[in-house]
Amino acid sequence: MTATIHPPDSGTSPPAAAGRRALLAVGVTLLATFMDLLDATIVGVAIPRMQRDLFAGNSAMQWVVAAYVLAFAVLLVIGGRLGDILGRKKMFLAGVAGFTLASIACALAFTPAMLIGARILQGASAAIMIPQVLSVIRVELPESQRGPAYALYGIVTSLATVLGPITGGLLVEADLFGLGWRMIFLINVPAGLLAFAAAAVLLRDSRERESQRLDLVGAGLLAAALMLLLYPLVQGHETGWPVAGFVAMACSLPLFAAFARYEQLKAARDGSPLVALPLFRRPAFTGGLLLAFLLFSQVSSFFFVFVIHLQTGLGFSPLRTGVTLLWWSAGVIVAGGLAVRLAPRLGRRLIGAGSLLVALGMAAMSLTLQLTGTGIDPWVVGPAMILTALGVGAITPVLLDTVIVGVPARDAGAASGVINTMMQVGAAAGIAVVGAVFFTVLSAQAAGRADALVPRLRAEVAAAEVVPARTQAAAVTLLRDCVDERVDTRNSFLPPPACFAAMGKPEAIPPGTAVRVLETLDREITVAREEAFTLALKVAVWYHVLAALLGLALIRLLPR
């Protein structure tokens, strides 16, 4: 989800009335926006298939999502400034070209590291491309025509939100040309080529008369601080939460302090810091910033763990997953349309009502999982998802404008950039924190459920009559570790590492016997996996309940 970016006033005056060329130019930028948002919502549905094909760990899949968001967050403000300095047409073309090439790199990736690197390039390209979109609307169209254009921008973002999950499900399920999940990236190529060619012909270049300088040092400090904080959170459950991880997170604090100090010096020296620190002296702005952080941390992280639960834990197909997520899309669109009409009358009370709906929706999701266990389907989770989506849809369209109301006009552009950046940082942080909780609970549950199957394993090994009595205990231990990983990790075409170990020790258990024992317990292992994933999700969604309630408490800081 990408928030609206309100650019500052431009030094380039729009024409008195937009002609066909200007309208087509705006349409081209909206095509790029659609491509970016569609890509963001498609990826979530395909994550389990990516892991299966790339034999990637859980943390690698977190980085596939979080790396894009982090790159977008850190470079978003710089992308807008580059457009002001070098020209919006040049930067838009560079962003579209980079996004298209990065999409090809994602489709060609054959290791998790390659996919993560390509996703970083995608996020960086989007950070250059997306800030130019609303700037182009403002430059190309007269004031009387901007309202309909902004409304069309909202329609495009909503349409991408709706089509993303179902399109992703269809593409992965169809397995076109045997490419599977790779098609979700390759569909960006024709759209990107069309957007680039059309923009090269239709867009007129524009830039600010007096633009600020780039703050590359500030961006570097912020990126380093965020990595020190988020990397240990993402990797922790796979590395056993080592002390070094907590040391790294602690080291992020002085780096954030160094970033703040540098921004003060940068503002005093040339008036062009990455972040305008005086804005934080306003309680309304700080409260709105925290609300934006909490909201986006909830949305991104819920989609991440919910898709994994459906496909890996319960065996949903990508298409069935996409259909399930349509409940969310419908709720967001309905609430968003109502929110725009009600915002002038309700103000911050609308944001409070949305936060309450999110808390109730996530609590209802936990209750649904408690009552139905592993026997859920799209109709069962629909009410809880719609309730949550109505809350998100009520908050998102009005949060930024509600916060900006209290900011002086001269600082509106900087404030908008900071809030949009914080939304993306919140998304990355949410994936890290909720993903860590989800996978930690999952691993703990997997171990317990594998232990419960040890008596059956012992009986099956003894019944095989080909395992010597002296090695039966070792055989059961090997198979128990294999079961543990089959419950915990996502299925792939190859067995988990512990299962390789079990097959590779014929002195303890013949390979054929190991396979037959595991096949005998296949149904019990499947049930154990479903139960472990369901409990992990049931625990993880309480982050969303607590975050929504905390957001409800922050409403008092916003202007009435």
VOBA-317451 format. One record per residue (C-alpha): x, y, z; residue in one letter; residue number from 1. Coordinates in nm, 2 decimals, m for minus. Example, Ala and Ser with C-alpha at 12.3 -4.5 7.8 and 13.67 -1.06 7.14 Angstrom:
% residues 2
px, py, pz, lumza, guke
1.23, m0.45, 0.78, A, 1
1.37, m0.11, 0.71, S, 2
END
This chain:
% residues 560
px, py, pz, lumza, guke
0.00, 0.00, 0.00, M, 1
0.14, 0.34, m0.10, T, 2
0.02, 0.65, 0.06, A, 3
m0.06, 0.97, m0.12, T, 4
0.24, 1.19, m0.17, I, 5
0.16, 1.56, m0.15, H, 6
0.43, 1.75, m0.33, P, 7
0.51, 2.12, m0.25, P, 8
0.42, 2.39, m0.49, D, 9
0.61, 2.39, m0.81, S, 10
0.79, 2.67, m0.97, G, 11
0.65, 2.55, m1.31, T, 12
0.31, 2.68, m1.39, S, 13
0.05, 2.45, m1.54, P, 14
m0.14, 2.56, m1.86, P, 15
m0.48, 2.73, m1.83, A, 16
m0.65, 2.42, m1.97, A, 17
m0.50, 2.08, m2.02, A, 18
m0.50, 1.95, m2.37, G, 19
m0.52, 1.59, m2.49, R, 20
m0.14, 1.55, m2.47, R, 21
m0.13, 1.65, m2.10, A, 22
m0.42, 1.42, m2.01, L, 23
m0.24, 1.13, m2.19, L, 24
0.08, 1.22, m2.00, A, 25
m0.11, 1.20, m1.67, V, 26
m0.26, 0.86, m1.78, G, 27
0.09, 0.73, m1.84, V, 28
0.20, 0.81, m1.49, T, 29
m0.11, 0.65, m1.35, L, 30
m0.02, 0.33, m1.55, L, 31
0.32, 0.33, m1.37, A, 32
0.14, 0.37, m1.04, T, 33
m0.08, 0.08, m1.12, F, 34
0.22, m0.13, m1.21, M, 35
0.39, m0.06, m0.89, D, 36
0.09, m0.12, m0.66, L, 37
m0.01, m0.43, m0.85, L, 38
0.34, m0.57, m0.81, D, 39
0.33, m0.50, m0.43, A, 40
0.00, m0.69, m0.38, T, 41
0.08, m0.97, m0.62, I, 42
0.41, m1.08, m0.45, V, 43
0.24, m1.17, m0.12, G, 44
0.03, m1.45, m0.28, V, 45
0.33, m1.60, m0.45, A, 46
0.57, m1.61, m0.15, I, 47
0.52, m1.98, m0.05, P, 48
0.58, m2.09, m0.41, R, 49
0.89, m1.88, m0.43, M, 50
1.03, m2.04, m0.11, Q, 51
0.95, m2.39, m0.24, R, 52
1.13, m2.33, m0.57, D, 53
1.43, m2.14, m0.43, L, 54
1.46, m2.36, m0.12, F, 55
1.47, m2.05, 0.09, A, 56
1.44, m2.01, 0.47, G, 57
1.16, m1.82, 0.64, N, 58
1.37, m1.51, 0.70, S, 59
1.47, m1.49, 0.33, A, 60
1.10, m1.46, 0.24, M, 61
1.06, m1.19, 0.50, Q, 62
1.34, m1.00, 0.32, W, 63
1.18, m1.05, m0.02, V, 64
0.90, m0.83, 0.11, V, 65
1.08, m0.61, 0.35, A, 66
1.38, m0.53, 0.13, A, 67
1.15, m0.37, m0.13, Y, 68
0.97, m0.16, 0.14, V, 69
1.29, m0.05, 0.31, L, 70
1.45, 0.06, m0.02, A, 71
1.14, 0.25, m0.11, F, 72
1.12, 0.41, 0.24, A, 73
1.48, 0.53, 0.26, V, 74
1.49, 0.67, m0.10, L, 75
1.14, 0.81, m0.12, L, 76
1.22, 1.17, m0.02, V, 77
1.55, 1.16, m0.23, I, 78
1.35, 1.04, m0.53, G, 79
1.12, 1.34, m0.50, G, 80
1.41, 1.58, m0.47, R, 81
1.59, 1.43, m0.77, L, 82
1.28, 1.51, m0.97, G, 83
1.28, 1.87, m0.85, D, 84
1.65, 1.91, m0.93, I, 85
1.71, 1.71, m1.24, L, 86
1.37, 1.72, m1.40, G, 87
1.06, 1.51, m1.33, R, 88
1.04, 1.36, m1.68, K, 89
1.40, 1.23, m1.66, K, 90
1.35, 1.08, m1.31, M, 91
1.02, 0.92, m1.41, F, 92
1.18, 0.76, m1.71, L, 93
1.47, 0.64, m1.50, A, 94
1.24, 0.50, m1.24, G, 95
1.02, 0.31, m1.50, V, 96
1.33, 0.17, m1.67, A, 97
1.49, 0.06, m1.34, G, 98
1.16, m0.09, m1.22, F, 99
1.12, m0.29, m1.55, T, 100
1.48, m0.41, m1.55, L, 101
1.45, m0.50, m1.18, A, 102
1.13, m0.70, m1.25, S, 103
1.32, m0.90, m1.51, I, 104
1.60, m0.96, m1.26, A, 105
1.34, m1.09, m1.01, C, 106
1.20, m1.33, m1.27, A, 107
1.55, m1.46, m1.35, L, 108
1.65, m1.51, m0.99, A, 109
1.75, m1.86, m0.90, F, 110
1.87, m1.80, m0.54, T, 111
1.71, m1.62, m0.25, P, 112
2.00, m1.36, m0.24, A, 113
1.94, m1.28, m0.61, M, 114
1.57, m1.23, m0.56, L, 115
1.63, m1.01, m0.25, I, 116
1.89, m0.80, m0.44, G, 117
1.65, m0.75, m0.73, A, 118
1.37, m0.65, m0.49, R, 119
1.60, m0.38, m0.35, I, 120
1.65, m0.25, m0.70, L, 121
1.27, m0.26, m0.75, Q, 122
1.21, m0.06, m0.44, G, 123
1.48, 0.20, m0.52, A, 124
1.33, 0.24, m0.87, S, 125
0.98, 0.28, m0.73, A, 126
1.12, 0.55, m0.49, A, 127
1.24, 0.74, m0.80, I, 128
0.93, 0.68, m1.01, M, 129
0.63, 0.72, m0.77, I, 130
0.71, 1.08, m0.63, P, 131
0.69, 1.22, m0.98, Q, 132
0.34, 1.10, m1.04, V, 133
0.14, 1.36, m0.84, L, 134
0.40, 1.62, m0.93, S, 135
0.32, 1.56, m1.29, V, 136
m0.05, 1.60, m1.22, I, 137
0.02, 1.93, m1.05, R, 138
0.24, 2.05, m1.33, V, 139
0.05, 1.93, m1.63, E, 140
m0.31, 2.01, m1.52, L, 141
m0.47, 2.34, m1.41, P, 142
m0.62, 2.36, m1.06, E, 143
m0.97, 2.30, m1.19, S, 144
m0.88, 1.96, m1.33, Q, 145
m0.66, 1.83, m1.05, R, 146
m0.94, 1.72, m0.84, G, 147
m1.07, 1.46, m1.09, P, 148
m0.71, 1.35, m1.16, A, 149
m0.65, 1.29, m0.79, Y, 150
m0.98, 1.10, m0.77, A, 151
m0.86, 0.89, m1.07, L, 152
m0.54, 0.83, m0.88, Y, 153
m0.74, 0.69, m0.59, G, 154
m0.94, 0.47, m0.82, I, 155
m0.62, 0.33, m0.98, V, 156
m0.47, 0.25, m0.63, T, 157
m0.79, 0.08, m0.52, S, 158
m0.82, m0.12, m0.85, L, 159
m0.46, m0.24, m0.80, A, 160
m0.54, m0.34, m0.45, T, 161
m0.84, m0.55, m0.57, V, 162
m0.67, m0.70, m0.87, L, 163
m0.34, m0.78, m0.71, G, 164
m0.43, m1.09, m0.50, P, 165
m0.65, m1.25, m0.76, I, 166
m0.41, m1.17, m1.05, T, 167
m0.13, m1.32, m0.85, G, 168
m0.33, m1.63, m0.77, G, 169
m0.43, m1.68, m1.13, L, 170
m0.07, m1.63, m1.27, L, 171
0.09, m1.87, m1.02, V, 172
m0.18, m2.13, m1.06, E, 173
m0.18, m2.11, m1.44, A, 174
0.20, m2.17, m1.45, D, 175
0.22, m2.00, m1.79, L, 176
0.51, m2.14, m2.00, F, 177
0.62, m2.33, m1.69, G, 178
0.74, m2.01, m1.53, L, 179
0.51, m2.03, m1.22, G, 180
0.56, m1.73, m0.98, W, 181
0.81, m1.57, m1.22, R, 182
0.52, m1.44, m1.43, M, 183
0.41, m1.20, m1.15, I, 184
0.73, m1.01, m1.23, F, 185
0.73, m1.06, m1.60, L, 186
0.39, m0.89, m1.65, I, 187
0.56, m0.57, m1.55, N, 188
0.78, m0.58, m1.86, V, 189
0.51, m0.49, m2.13, P, 190
0.35, m0.24, m1.89, A, 191
0.69, m0.08, m1.82, G, 192
0.79, m0.07, m2.19, L, 193
0.46, 0.10, m2.28, L, 194
0.49, 0.35, m1.99, A, 195
0.85, 0.44, m2.08, F, 196
0.77, 0.48, m2.46, A, 197
0.46, 0.69, m2.39, A, 198
0.62, 0.90, m2.13, A, 199
0.92, 0.98, m2.35, A, 200
0.68, 1.12, m2.61, V, 201
0.41, 1.28, m2.40, L, 202
0.57, 1.41, m2.08, L, 203
0.71, 1.76, m2.08, R, 204
1.00, 1.82, m1.84, D, 205
0.97, 2.04, m1.53, S, 206
1.17, 2.11, m1.22, R, 207
1.17, 2.35, m0.93, E, 208
1.32, 2.69, m0.97, R, 209
1.49, 2.67, m0.63, E, 210
1.53, 2.31, m0.52, S, 211
1.70, 2.17, m0.21, Q, 212
2.02, 1.96, m0.22, R, 213
2.03, 1.59, m0.18, L, 214
2.10, 1.45, 0.17, D, 215
2.28, 1.13, 0.08, L, 216
2.47, 1.11, 0.41, V, 217
2.14, 1.14, 0.60, G, 218
1.99, 0.86, 0.38, A, 219
2.29, 0.64, 0.45, G, 220
2.28, 0.69, 0.83, L, 221
1.90, 0.62, 0.83, L, 222
1.95, 0.31, 0.62, A, 223
2.23, 0.18, 0.84, A, 224
2.03, 0.24, 1.16, A, 225
1.72, 0.06, 1.02, L, 226
1.93, m0.24, 0.91, M, 227
2.09, m0.27, 1.25, L, 228
1.74, m0.27, 1.40, L, 229
1.55, m0.49, 1.16, L, 230
1.81, m0.74, 1.04, Y, 231
1.84, m0.92, 1.38, P, 232
1.46, m0.92, 1.42, L, 233
1.42, m1.09, 1.08, V, 234
1.70, m1.34, 1.13, Q, 235
1.65, m1.41, 1.50, G, 236
1.42, m1.71, 1.48, H, 237
1.65, m1.89, 1.24, E, 238
1.97, m1.81, 1.43, T, 239
1.84, m1.88, 1.78, G, 240
1.83, m1.52, 1.89, W, 241
2.21, m1.48, 1.95, P, 242
2.35, m1.21, 2.18, V, 243
2.51, m1.04, 1.88, A, 244
2.16, m0.97, 1.74, G, 245
2.06, m0.78, 2.05, F, 246
2.39, m0.59, 2.05, V, 247
2.32, m0.49, 1.69, A, 248
1.97, m0.36, 1.78, M, 249
2.12, m0.17, 2.07, A, 250
2.38, m0.01, 1.84, C, 251
2.10, 0.12, 1.62, S, 252
2.01, 0.37, 1.89, L, 253
2.33, 0.58, 1.88, P, 254
2.31, 0.56, 1.50, L, 255
1.96, 0.70, 1.50, F, 256
2.09, 0.98, 1.74, A, 257
2.38, 1.05, 1.49, A, 258
2.12, 1.07, 1.21, F, 259
1.92, 1.33, 1.41, A, 260
2.23, 1.53, 1.49, R, 261
2.34, 1.53, 1.13, Y, 262
2.00, 1.65, 1.02, E, 263
2.03, 1.94, 1.26, Q, 264
2.36, 2.04, 1.11, L, 265
2.24, 1.99, 0.76, K, 266
1.94, 2.21, 0.82, A, 267
2.17, 2.48, 0.96, A, 268
2.42, 2.46, 0.68, R, 269
2.21, 2.46, 0.37, D, 270
1.84, 2.41, 0.47, G, 271
1.80, 2.08, 0.29, S, 272
1.79, 1.79, 0.55, P, 273
1.63, 1.46, 0.46, L, 274
1.40, 1.50, 0.76, V, 275
1.27, 1.83, 0.90, A, 276
1.33, 1.77, 1.27, L, 277
1.14, 2.08, 1.39, P, 278
0.82, 1.91, 1.27, L, 279
0.86, 1.66, 1.56, F, 280
0.80, 1.94, 1.81, R, 281
0.43, 1.94, 1.71, R, 282
0.24, 1.68, 1.91, P, 283
m0.02, 1.64, 1.63, A, 284
0.25, 1.56, 1.38, F, 285
0.44, 1.32, 1.60, T, 286
0.11, 1.15, 1.70, G, 287
0.01, 1.12, 1.33, G, 288
0.36, 0.98, 1.25, L, 289
0.32, 0.71, 1.51, L, 290
m0.03, 0.63, 1.39, L, 291
0.10, 0.59, 1.03, A, 292
0.38, 0.37, 1.15, F, 293
0.14, 0.15, 1.35, L, 294
m0.12, 0.13, 1.07, L, 295
0.12, 0.02, 0.80, F, 296
0.30, m0.22, 1.03, S, 297
m0.03, m0.40, 1.08, Q, 298
m0.14, m0.42, 0.71, V, 299
0.19, m0.54, 0.57, S, 300
0.26, m0.80, 0.84, S, 301
m0.09, m0.94, 0.84, F, 302
m0.08, m1.01, 0.47, F, 303
0.26, m1.17, 0.51, F, 304
0.17, m1.42, 0.78, V, 305
m0.18, m1.48, 0.67, F, 306
m0.08, m1.59, 0.32, V, 307
0.18, m1.82, 0.47, I, 308
m0.08, m1.97, 0.70, H, 309
m0.33, m2.03, 0.42, L, 310
m0.09, m2.18, 0.16, Q, 311
0.18, m2.35, 0.37, T, 312
m0.01, m2.43, 0.68, G, 313
m0.35, m2.52, 0.53, L, 314
m0.26, m2.61, 0.17, G, 315
m0.46, m2.34, 0.00, F, 316
m0.38, m2.29, m0.37, S, 317
m0.25, m1.94, m0.47, P, 318
m0.58, m1.88, m0.65, L, 319
m0.79, m1.97, m0.35, R, 320
m0.57, m1.75, m0.14, T, 321
m0.63, m1.46, m0.38, G, 322
m1.00, m1.51, m0.36, V, 323
m0.99, m1.51, 0.02, T, 324
m0.80, m1.18, 0.02, L, 325
m1.08, m1.02, m0.19, L, 326
m1.27, m0.97, 0.13, W, 327
m1.00, m0.73, 0.24, W, 328
m0.99, m0.54, m0.09, S, 329
m1.37, m0.50, m0.09, A, 330
m1.37, m0.37, 0.27, G, 331
m1.09, m0.12, 0.20, V, 332
m1.26, 0.02, m0.11, I, 333
m1.60, 0.06, 0.06, V, 334
m1.46, 0.22, 0.37, A, 335
m1.23, 0.45, 0.16, G, 336
m1.52, 0.59, m0.04, G, 337
m1.72, 0.66, 0.27, L, 338
m1.43, 0.81, 0.46, A, 339
m1.37, 1.08, 0.20, V, 340
m1.73, 1.19, 0.24, R, 341
m1.74, 1.17, 0.62, L, 342
m1.39, 1.31, 0.70, A, 343
m1.50, 1.68, 0.69, P, 344
m1.77, 1.62, 0.95, R, 345
m1.60, 1.36, 1.17, L, 346
m1.24, 1.46, 1.16, G, 347
m1.01, 1.26, 1.39, R, 348
m1.32, 1.06, 1.52, R, 349
m1.32, 0.88, 1.19, L, 350
m0.96, 0.76, 1.25, I, 351
m1.06, 0.66, 1.61, G, 352
m1.35, 0.45, 1.47, A, 353
m1.12, 0.29, 1.21, G, 354
m0.86, 0.19, 1.48, S, 355
m1.14, 0.04, 1.69, L, 356
m1.26, m0.16, 1.39, L, 357
m0.91, m0.29, 1.32, V, 358
m0.88, m0.40, 1.69, A, 359
m1.22, m0.57, 1.68, L, 360
m1.15, m0.73, 1.34, G, 361
m0.82, m0.88, 1.45, M, 362
m0.97, m1.00, 1.78, A, 363
m1.25, m1.16, 1.57, A, 364
m0.99, m1.33, 1.35, M, 365
m0.82, m1.48, 1.66, S, 366
m1.16, m1.60, 1.79, L, 367
m1.25, m1.75, 1.44, T, 368
m0.92, m1.95, 1.45, L, 369
m1.00, m2.06, 1.80, Q, 370
m1.35, m2.18, 1.71, L, 371
m1.28, m2.33, 1.37, T, 372
m0.92, m2.45, 1.42, G, 373
m0.78, m2.57, 1.09, T, 374
m1.11, m2.60, 0.91, G, 375
m1.14, m2.25, 0.78, I, 376
m1.24, m2.13, 0.43, D, 377
m1.28, m1.80, 0.26, P, 378
m1.64, m1.76, 0.39, W, 379
m1.55, m1.83, 0.75, V, 380
m1.27, m1.57, 0.78, V, 381
m1.46, m1.32, 0.56, G, 382
m1.64, m1.13, 0.84, P, 383
m1.32, m1.07, 1.05, A, 384
m1.13, m0.96, 0.73, M, 385
m1.41, m0.72, 0.62, I, 386
m1.42, m0.57, 0.97, L, 387
m1.05, m0.51, 0.98, T, 388
m1.04, m0.38, 0.62, A, 389
m1.32, m0.14, 0.70, L, 390
m1.11, 0.00, 0.97, G, 391
m0.80, 0.03, 0.75, V, 392
m1.01, 0.19, 0.47, G, 393
m1.15, 0.45, 0.71, A, 394
m0.81, 0.56, 0.84, I, 395
m0.58, 0.56, 0.53, T, 396
m0.75, 0.82, 0.30, P, 397
m0.77, 1.08, 0.58, V, 398
m0.48, 1.03, 0.81, L, 399
m0.22, 1.22, 0.61, L, 400
m0.44, 1.52, 0.54, D, 401
m0.56, 1.53, 0.91, T, 402
m0.20, 1.55, 1.03, V, 403
m0.09, 1.80, 0.76, I, 404
m0.37, 2.04, 0.87, V, 405
m0.16, 2.15, 1.17, G, 406
0.16, 2.20, 0.97, V, 407
0.25, 2.54, 0.82, P, 408
0.21, 2.56, 0.44, A, 409
0.59, 2.61, 0.39, R, 410
0.65, 2.27, 0.57, D, 411
0.37, 2.07, 0.41, A, 412
0.60, 1.91, 0.15, G, 413
0.86, 1.80, 0.40, A, 414
0.59, 1.67, 0.64, A, 415
0.43, 1.47, 0.37, S, 416
0.76, 1.31, 0.28, G, 417
0.84, 1.22, 0.64, V, 418
0.50, 1.06, 0.69, I, 419
0.51, 0.86, 0.37, N, 420
0.86, 0.74, 0.46, T, 421
0.74, 0.64, 0.81, M, 422
0.46, 0.44, 0.66, M, 423
0.70, 0.23, 0.46, Q, 424
0.94, 0.19, 0.76, V, 425
0.64, 0.08, 0.96, G, 426
0.56, m0.18, 0.69, A, 427
0.91, m0.32, 0.71, A, 428
0.92, m0.32, 1.09, A, 429
0.58, m0.49, 1.11, G, 430
0.70, m0.77, 0.88, I, 431
1.01, m0.81, 1.09, A, 432
0.84, m0.81, 1.43, V, 433
0.52, m1.01, 1.35, V, 434
0.72, m1.25, 1.13, G, 435
0.96, m1.31, 1.42, A, 436
0.67, m1.38, 1.66, V, 437
0.49, m1.61, 1.40, F, 438
0.79, m1.82, 1.32, F, 439
0.92, m1.84, 1.68, T, 440
0.58, m1.97, 1.79, V, 441
0.56, m2.20, 1.49, L, 442
0.90, m2.36, 1.57, S, 443
0.81, m2.41, 1.94, A, 444
0.48, m2.57, 1.84, Q, 445
0.64, m2.79, 1.58, A, 446
0.89, m2.93, 1.83, A, 447
0.61, m3.01, 2.07, G, 448
0.39, m3.18, 1.81, R, 449
0.68, m3.38, 1.68, A, 450
0.74, m3.51, 2.03, D, 451
0.38, m3.62, 2.05, A, 452
0.44, m3.84, 1.75, L, 453
0.74, m4.02, 1.90, V, 454
0.54, m4.32, 2.03, P, 455
0.40, m4.38, 1.68, R, 456
0.74, m4.34, 1.53, L, 457
0.89, m4.60, 1.77, R, 458
0.61, m4.84, 1.70, A, 459
0.64, m4.81, 1.32, E, 460
1.02, m4.85, 1.34, V, 461
0.99, m5.16, 1.55, A, 462
0.72, m5.30, 1.32, A, 463
0.94, m5.26, 1.02, A, 464
1.16, m5.56, 1.15, E, 465
1.45, m5.44, 0.94, V, 466
1.60, m5.20, 1.19, V, 467
1.83, m5.37, 1.45, P, 468
1.73, m5.32, 1.81, A, 469
2.05, m5.14, 1.89, R, 470
1.98, m4.87, 1.63, T, 471
1.61, m4.83, 1.68, Q, 472
1.65, m4.54, 1.93, A, 473
1.88, m4.35, 1.69, A, 474
1.64, m4.41, 1.40, A, 475
1.35, m4.27, 1.60, V, 476
1.56, m3.96, 1.69, T, 477
1.64, m3.90, 1.32, L, 478
1.28, m3.94, 1.21, L, 479
1.16, m3.72, 1.49, R, 480
1.39, m3.44, 1.38, D, 481
1.26, m3.49, 1.02, C, 482
0.90, m3.47, 1.14, V, 483
0.98, m3.15, 1.34, D, 484
1.11, m2.98, 1.02, E, 485
0.82, m3.10, 0.81, R, 486
0.58, m2.94, 1.06, V, 487
0.78, m2.62, 1.09, D, 488
0.90, m2.54, 0.74, T, 489
0.72, m2.50, 0.41, R, 490
0.69, m2.80, 0.18, N, 491
0.93, m2.82, m0.12, S, 492
1.00, m3.08, m0.38, F, 493
1.29, m3.20, m0.16, L, 494
1.28, m3.31, 0.20, P, 495
1.40, m3.08, 0.48, P, 496
1.76, m3.11, 0.59, P, 497
1.69, m3.34, 0.88, A, 498
1.50, m3.57, 0.65, C, 499
1.81, m3.58, 0.43, F, 500
2.01, m3.68, 0.73, A, 501
1.77, m3.95, 0.82, A, 502
1.78, m4.09, 0.46, M, 503
2.16, m4.07, 0.45, G, 504
2.23, m4.29, 0.76, K, 505
2.16, m4.64, 0.65, P, 506
2.35, m4.77, 0.94, E, 507
2.07, m4.64, 1.17, A, 508
1.76, m4.69, 0.94, I, 509
1.74, m4.81, 0.58, P, 510
1.63, m4.52, 0.34, P, 511
1.33, m4.72, 0.21, G, 512
1.21, m4.79, 0.56, T, 513
1.24, m4.42, 0.66, A, 514
1.02, m4.32, 0.36, V, 515
0.76, m4.59, 0.45, R, 516
0.75, m4.48, 0.81, V, 517
0.70, m4.11, 0.72, L, 518
0.43, m4.20, 0.46, E, 519
0.25, m4.40, 0.73, T, 520
0.24, m4.09, 0.95, L, 521
0.18, m3.84, 0.66, D, 522
m0.18, m3.76, 0.77, R, 523
m0.07, m3.70, 1.14, E, 524
0.22, m3.48, 1.02, I, 525
m0.02, m3.28, 0.80, T, 526
m0.27, m3.23, 1.09, V, 527
0.02, m3.13, 1.32, A, 528
0.14, m2.87, 1.07, R, 529
m0.20, m2.72, 1.03, E, 530
m0.25, m2.69, 1.40, E, 531
0.10, m2.54, 1.46, A, 532
0.04, m2.28, 1.18, F, 533
m0.30, m2.20, 1.31, T, 534
m0.18, m2.14, 1.66, L, 535
0.11, m1.93, 1.54, A, 536
m0.13, m1.70, 1.34, L, 537
m0.36, m1.68, 1.64, K, 538
m0.08, m1.55, 1.85, V, 539
0.06, m1.32, 1.59, A, 540
m0.27, m1.13, 1.52, V, 541
m0.27, m1.00, 1.88, W, 542
0.01, m0.77, 1.77, Y, 543
m0.24, m0.61, 1.54, H, 544
m0.50, m0.58, 1.82, V, 545
m0.25, m0.42, 2.06, L, 546
m0.11, m0.18, 1.78, A, 547
m0.47, m0.07, 1.69, A, 548
m0.55, 0.00, 2.06, L, 549
m0.23, 0.20, 2.09, L, 550
m0.33, 0.39, 1.78, G, 551
m0.67, 0.46, 1.94, L, 552
m0.49, 0.62, 2.24, A, 553
m0.28, 0.84, 2.01, L, 554
m0.59, 0.99, 1.85, I, 555
m0.61, 1.26, 2.12, R, 556
m0.28, 1.41, 1.98, L, 557
m0.44, 1.49, 1.64, L, 558
m0.61, 1.82, 1.57, P, 559
m0.99, 1.81, 1.61, R, 560
END
